[in-house]
Amino acid sequence: MIIRNFGVVNSSEARIYSATVSWEDRELPDQELIFEIRDKGPEHSAHAEPCADAFLAACFPLAAIHGEARIRIHGQPCPLLIEGLSTAHAWWTSWGGMPSPMPLIETLPRTDCIVPAAPRRGVAFLSGGVDGLHMLMRNRCRYRPGDPAYIGEVLFVQGFDIGKRARDPENARYEMVSRRLEPVVAESGLRLIKCRSNLRHLPSKPDFWQERHCGAALGAVGHAAVVGSAFLFVGASYPISDAVPWGSHPAVDSLFSTQRLTIVHDGARFSRLQKVRDLASWPTALAVLRVCPASAGLRANCRECEKCLRTRLELLAVGIDETEALGPSLVRAELWDECVPGPLGGRLAFYKDLIEPLRARGYNELCRVLERKIAASKEHARGAGGQ
């Protein structure tokens, strides 16, 4: 793989960084990879050069999964990132399904490293999900304004879940969700930075995005969007107690850091149910909650996919009977069984945590259905492991 032809377009509304991605060992077409940062902040005009770190972090996983022998990048990425990617590849290889050996990273001769002298600041990703909202809530409890890790800016990305398909950028849905976030942004004194990338339009493989690539992709957007030195917070998807191999992982996300930008995988000590229980005390967050991975049109949540139904059950388990974002929390046992027909996989721990609090609230029939599904999923996992 060769990453070349770096460019930048600046306007009063945005800056767009671009580079051409060419394949050497696969018959795949050249594509332009972009990162668009729609930011009117005071640093906007000062960050004029494309960041090689962003393009390397974005493309390295794809080069690895497609078996490219090398990545030749016409830039000077940070040595800390290069070393981190090498270690991330070792983690991915240990989890299985990753071609070996690792692609060799070739760069232009490195000149002096200049790390901004300005104080670090806190930046985070925010899309309206449980993990990000809980991370922001805990940040406000832990740090004070003026602390370097106090989150003052949040990044909302178009092209990862919303607009992931080249044929449909879902502009209206992205703007709708962005407007829904405004109450949390205002209440928390944040600056929202809108970002867009076409990274998911590059050739990949089934399930590779969520299982290996998404953490590096978040790091890539951070490298492109954040000016100066910062802590970049990424909300944990799974708790340490039930960690599964995943694209965003407590052992891997920090490896996408550089000497300028430190990536923090935050919140892995909390279970999903603990996060929902904490958020129950923040009405503004509950009102803007968006968990749905589906294209629900101009609705934030479809309310009927597996993740929507699971979140409704989590809300029910912590005593929230209805929310503006997801409607009634109670899910009929028949509906849940119908909409979640397959094994639970890595989500098994989320459901096990629900049994005791739901039974305490008297939802015995629902608990019996969940227990049957949990038992069937465990049996399926044992069978798959024995093949």
C-alpha positions in Angstrom: 0.0 0.0 0.0 1.2 3.5 -0.8 -0.3 6.6 0.8 0.6 9.7 -1.3 -0.5 12.9 -2.8 -1.4 14.6 0.5 -3.5 17.7 0.2 -5.6 20.2 2.2 -8.5 22.4 1.3 -9.3 25.2 3.7 -12.5 27.2 3.7 -14.4 29.4 6.2 -16.6 26.3 7.1 -14.1 23.4 7.1 -10.8 21.9 6.3 -10.5 18.8 4.2 -7.3 16.6 4.4 -6.9 14.1 1.6 -4.4 11.5 0.3 -4.4 8.8 -2.4 -4.4 5.2 -1.2 -2.9 2.7 -3.7 -2.7 -1.0 -3.4 0.4 -3.0 -4.4 -0.4 -6.6 -3.7 -4.1 -6.6 -4.4 -5.9 -5.6 -7.6 -7.9 -2.9 -6.0 -8.5 0.6 -7.4 -6.8 3.8 -6.1 -9.0 5.8 -3.8 -8.9 9.2 -2.2 -9.2 9.1 1.6 -10.5 12.2 3.3 -11.0 13.7 6.7 -13.2 16.7 6.8 -13.2 18.8 10.0 -16.0 21.4 10.2 -14.6 23.6 13.0 -14.8 27.4 13.4 -12.7 27.3 16.5 -9.7 29.7 17.1 -7.2 27.0 16.0 -8.9 26.3 12.7 -6.6 28.3 10.4 -3.4 27.3 12.3 -3.6 23.6 11.4 -3.0 23.7 7.6 -0.9 20.6 6.9 -2.3 17.1 6.6 -1.4 14.8 9.5 0.4 11.7 8.4 -0.5 10.0 11.7 -4.2 10.2 10.7 -3.7 8.5 7.4 -1.4 5.8 8.7 -3.6 4.9 11.6 -6.6 4.7 9.3 -5.0 2.5 6.6 -2.7 0.2 8.6 -5.5 -2.2 9.6 -6.7 -2.5 6.0 -3.2 -3.1 4.7 -2.8 -5.8 7.4 -6.0 -7.6 6.7 -5.5 -7.6 2.9 -2.0 -9.0 3.3 -0.1 -6.0 1.9 3.7 -6.5 2.3 4.3 -2.8 3.2 2.8 0.6 3.7 4.8 3.3 2.1 3.6 6.7 3.4 4.8 9.9 1.9 4.9 11.7 5.2 6.6 11.6 8.6 4.3 9.8 11.1 5.3 9.8 14.8 7.6 6.9 15.8 5.4 6.3 18.8 2.5 5.6 16.5 4.6 3.3 14.3 5.6 1.3 17.4 2.1 1.2 18.7 0.7 -0.1 15.4 3.2 -2.9 15.5 2.1 -3.9 19.0 -1.6 -3.6 18.0 -0.9 -6.0 15.1 0.6 -8.4 17.7 -2.7 -8.2 19.7 -4.8 -8.8 16.6 -2.7 -11.7 15.6 -3.1 -13.3 19.0 -6.9 -12.9 18.7 -6.8 -14.8 15.3 -7.8 -14.0 11.7 -4.9 -11.6 10.9 -2.5 -12.4 8.1 1.2 -12.5 9.2 3.8 -11.0 8.9 2.9 -7.4 9.6 3.1 -4.9 6.8 6.5 -3.1 6.9 5.9 0.7 7.5 8.1 2.9 5.3 8.2 6.7 5.8 10.0 9.7 4.5 13.3 10.5 6.4 12.2 12.1 9.7 13.2 15.6 10.6 13.0 17.1 14.0 9.9 16.2 16.0 8.0 19.3 17.1 5.5 18.7 19.9 3.3 21.7 20.7 4.3 23.4 23.9 0.7 24.6 24.8 -1.0 22.8 27.7 -2.9 19.6 26.9 -6.7 19.7 26.9 -9.4 17.1 27.0 -11.2 16.0 23.8 -13.7 13.1 23.5 -15.9 11.3 21.0 -19.6 11.8 21.5 -22.4 10.3 19.4 -25.2 10.0 22.0 -24.4 6.4 23.0 -24.3 5.0 26.6 -20.5 4.7 26.6 -19.8 8.3 25.5 -22.4 9.9 27.7 -21.2 8.0 30.8 -17.6 8.9 30.0 -18.6 12.6 29.9 -20.6 12.3 33.1 -17.7 10.7 34.9 -15.2 13.2 33.5 -17.3 16.0 35.0 -17.2 14.2 38.4 -13.5 13.5 38.3 -11.9 16.7 36.9 -12.3 20.4 37.3 -12.3 23.1 34.6 -8.7 24.0 33.8 -7.5 20.4 34.4 -5.7 19.1 31.2 -8.0 16.1 31.1 -11.3 18.1 31.6 -13.2 17.5 28.4 -14.0 20.8 26.6 -14.4 19.6 23.0 -16.3 16.6 21.5 -16.0 15.1 18.1 -19.1 13.7 16.2 -18.1 11.7 13.2 -20.1 11.2 10.0 -19.1 8.1 8.0 -18.6 5.5 10.7 -22.1 4.5 11.7 -24.1 7.3 10.1 -23.2 7.5 6.4 -21.0 4.5 6.3 -22.3 3.5 2.9 -20.9 5.4 -0.1 -24.3 5.4 -1.8 -26.0 7.2 1.1 -24.2 9.8 3.2 -27.3 10.2 5.4 -26.8 13.9 5.7 -30.2 14.6 7.1 -29.9 11.9 9.8 -26.4 13.2 10.8 -27.7 16.8 11.2 -30.7 15.5 13.1 -28.6 13.6 15.6 -26.2 16.6 15.8 -29.1 18.8 16.8 -30.3 16.2 19.4 -26.9 16.4 21.1 -27.1 20.2 21.6 -28.7 20.1 25.0 -25.9 17.9 26.4 -23.3 20.1 24.7 -24.8 23.3 26.1 -25.4 21.9 29.6 -21.8 20.5 29.8 -20.1 23.7 28.3 -18.7 21.8 25.3 -17.6 22.7 21.8 -19.0 20.2 19.3 -16.7 19.6 16.3 -18.3 17.9 13.3 -16.1 15.5 11.4 -16.5 13.4 8.3 -14.5 10.6 6.7 -15.0 8.1 3.9 -12.7 5.6 5.5 -15.4 2.9 5.6 -15.7 3.2 1.8 -12.2 1.6 1.4 -12.1 -2.1 0.8 -12.5 -4.1 4.0 -13.8 -7.6 5.0 -17.0 -8.7 6.8 -17.1 -7.7 10.5 -13.5 -6.4 10.3 -14.6 -2.8 11.1 -16.1 -3.6 14.5 -13.8 -6.5 15.4 -10.5 -4.9 14.6 -10.6 -1.5 12.8 -12.9 0.9 14.7 -10.4 1.9 17.4 -7.7 2.8 15.0 -10.3 4.7 12.9 -11.3 6.8 15.9 -7.6 7.5 16.6 -7.2 8.6 13.0 -10.1 11.1 13.2 -8.6 12.4 16.4 -5.2 13.0 14.8 -6.8 14.9 11.9 -9.3 16.9 14.0 -7.4 17.8 17.2 -5.1 20.8 17.0 -2.2 20.9 19.5 -1.6 18.5 22.4 -4.6 16.7 24.0 -6.0 13.7 25.8 -8.4 12.0 23.5 -11.1 10.0 25.3 -12.7 7.0 23.8 -15.6 5.4 25.7 -15.1 1.7 26.5 -17.5 -0.8 24.7 -16.9 -3.8 27.0 -16.0 -4.0 30.7 -12.7 -5.5 31.7 -14.6 -8.3 33.5 -16.0 -9.5 30.2 -13.6 -8.1 27.7 -13.8 -9.7 24.2 -11.5 -9.1 21.2 -12.9 -6.0 19.6 -11.8 -3.1 17.5 -11.9 -0.7 20.4 -10.2 -2.4 23.3 -8.5 -1.3 26.6 -5.2 -3.1 25.6 -5.1 -1.6 22.1 -6.7 1.9 21.8 -3.8 3.7 23.6 -1.4 2.2 21.0 -2.8 4.6 18.4 -1.4 7.6 20.5 1.5 9.9 19.4 3.8 12.2 21.2 1.2 14.9 20.6 -2.1 13.1 21.2 -2.7 10.6 24.0 -5.6 8.3 23.5 -7.4 7.2 26.6 -9.7 4.1 26.6 -12.1 5.3 29.3 -14.7 3.5 31.5 -13.7 -0.2 31.1 -14.1 -0.8 34.8 -17.8 -0.2 34.5 -20.4 -2.8 33.3 -22.9 -1.6 30.7 -25.7 -1.9 33.4 -23.6 0.3 35.8 -23.3 2.9 33.1 -27.1 3.0 32.5 -27.7 3.1 36.2 -25.5 6.2 36.5 -27.1 7.9 33.5 -30.5 7.4 35.1 -29.6 10.5 37.2 -29.0 12.7 34.2 -32.3 13.4 32.4 -30.6 15.4 29.7 -28.5 12.5 28.7 -31.5 10.1 28.7 -33.4 12.4 26.4 -30.6 12.4 23.7 -29.7 8.8 24.0 -28.9 7.2 20.6 -27.9 3.5 20.6 -29.3 2.3 17.3 -26.8 1.0 14.7 -29.5 0.8 12.1 -30.6 3.5 9.6 -33.7 4.6 11.3 -34.4 7.5 9.0 -35.1 10.7 10.9 -35.6 8.8 14.2 -32.6 8.5 16.5 -33.5 4.9 17.4 -35.6 2.3 15.6 -36.5 0.9 19.1 -36.8 -2.7 17.7 -33.2 -3.9 16.8 -31.2 -6.0 19.2 -29.3 -3.0 20.7 -32.4 -0.8 21.1 -34.3 -3.7 22.8 -31.4 -4.5 25.0 -31.0 -0.8 26.1 -34.7 -0.7 26.8 -34.3 -3.7 29.1 -31.3 -2.1 30.8 -33.4 1.1 31.4 -36.2 -1.1 32.8 -33.8 -2.9 35.0 -32.6 0.3 36.7 -36.1 1.6 37.2 -36.7 3.8 34.1 -40.0 2.9 32.7 -40.0 5.2 29.7 -37.7 7.6 27.9 -38.1 10.2 25.1 -35.3 8.5 23.2 -36.6 4.9 23.3 -40.2 5.0 24.4 -41.5 2.4 26.9 -38.7 0.4 28.4 -40.8 -2.8 28.9 -40.2 -5.2 26.0 -42.8 -8.0 25.5 -41.0 -11.3 25.9 -42.4 -12.5 22.5 -41.1 -9.4 20.7 -37.6 -9.8 22.2 -37.5 -13.5 21.3 -38.6 -12.7 17.8 -36.3 -9.8 17.1 -33.2 -11.5 18.7 -33.3 -15.0 17.1 -29.6 -15.9 17.0 -26.9 -16.5 19.7 -25.9 -13.5 21.8 -22.1 -13.9 21.2 -20.0 -11.3 22.9 -23.1 -9.5 24.2 -23.9 -12.5 26.6 -22.5 -10.6 29.7 -24.8 -7.7 29.1 -27.8 -10.0 29.3 -26.6 -12.0 32.3 -26.5 -8.7 34.3 -30.2 -8.1 33.6 -31.6 -11.2 35.2 -31.4 -10.2 38.9 -32.7 -6.6 38.7 -35.5 -7.5 36.3 -36.6 -10.4 38.5 -36.5 -8.0 41.5 -39.0 -5.8 39.7 -41.3 -8.8 39.0 -40.6 -9.4 35.3 -40.4 -13.2 35.8 -41.6 -14.2 32.3 -39.1 -11.9 30.6 -36.4 -13.4 32.8 -37.3 -16.9 31.8 -37.0 -16.0 28.1 -33.7 -14.3 28.7 -32.4 -17.3 30.6 -33.3 -19.7 27.8 -31.5 -17.4 25.3 -28.5 -17.2 27.5 -28.4 -21.0 27.9 -28.8 -21.6 24.2 -26.0 -19.1 23.5 -23.6 -20.8 25.9 -24.4 -24.2 24.3 -23.8 -22.7 20.8 -20.4 -21.3 22.0 -19.4 -24.6 23.4 -20.3 -26.3 20.1 -18.5 -23.8 18.0 -15.4 -24.2 20.2 -15.4 -27.9 19.7 -15.5 -27.8 16.0 
